[in-house]
Amino acid sequence: MDHTTAIAQVLSMTVIAAGLLIGLGALGTAIGFALLGGKFLEGASRQPELANMLQTKMFLVAGLLDAVPIIGVAIALLLLFANPVLGNLH
């Protein structure tokens, strides 16, 4: 395998990995938000007097849950623009 083919293969696999990283991170976050919102509505409907406290905690967890796709995008951008594997090709 020549050098150009190796670079092309690494770059194509990197694009696939970045797409999977972003896509699966977004899917997991969407499922997490759906579960979080459903449980909040259940808790607020069972005990309406605790709705304000539950809402505060829900937004805190939602902020932490948002970190997952943001980290995934950061890693995908690192792989796309500063691929450490390309430096190891000879």
Secondary structure as UniProt FT lines:
FT   HELIX           3..46
FT   HELIX           48..50
FT   HELIX           51..65
FT   HELIX           67..81
FT   TURN            84..85
FT   HELIX           86..88
//
